[in-house]
């Protein structure tokens, strides 16, 4: 099977950026299969890219190389990194874009905080982290543009990884990574979860940070933007109007049949969601 490389960026499709990255990969490994996760991340929205990447990568074959580039700090001192896990390899700037991946894979007990700077937290891992800083220029495309590391550094590195080169060949082993704070639901005294909207998909569905397996059941009331929604639906056409749906990503969603819940309710990322048990 041809090696697979995925791309998650905020580049859009109006310019040559995506094509240039793919060209840089194929110039090194013409046999690579390149899959676009998305190039429609809101510009500079690192946490949105982190969420989308985490929702997608687990469905690819093991050892797929996932390139994630939302990089407002390109050209600065921020590191480029490679993270190898049992199921995937990630190539990205060390700016928090792997926050959801790290949160899912590494327990709180396995890491500790070094420092917090400009909204980023540097975590040091006691064991189990296979990561390298991308520091060896032998593998880069030259000359390197200080504004396009995706093409000149990350793409060639991903191509090299797809050819079977060890991640430690690209630079020194590291024991820490940077993460952004991930919005987590809180619990009220009665045990009911209070969360918020994490992501709005292109259909206008409001994807929350409340995991479906943490709901107290389907017989609940969901409160959002002054609406009270009775019960949890299994699919988008199950009811009329606004509904709460157990989404395919494993998170609770707010949906509008044949329309956009985002537009109808006039809300977006960050809006509070309350779940009240009917019992």
ABEGO torsion letter per residue (X at the ends): XBBBBBBBBAAEAABAAAAAAAAAAAAABAABBBBBABAABBBGBAAAAAAAAAAAAAABBBGBBBBBBBBAABGBABBBBBBBBAABBBBBBBAGAAAAAAAAABBAAABBBABBBGGBBBBBBABGBBBBBBABAAABBOBBBAABAAAAAAAAAAAAAAAGBBAAAAEBBBABBBBBBBBBBBBBAAGBBBBBBABBBAAGBBBBABBAAABAEABBBBBBGGBBBBEBBABAAABBEBBBBBBAAGBBBBBBBGBBAAAAAGBBBGBBBBBBBAX
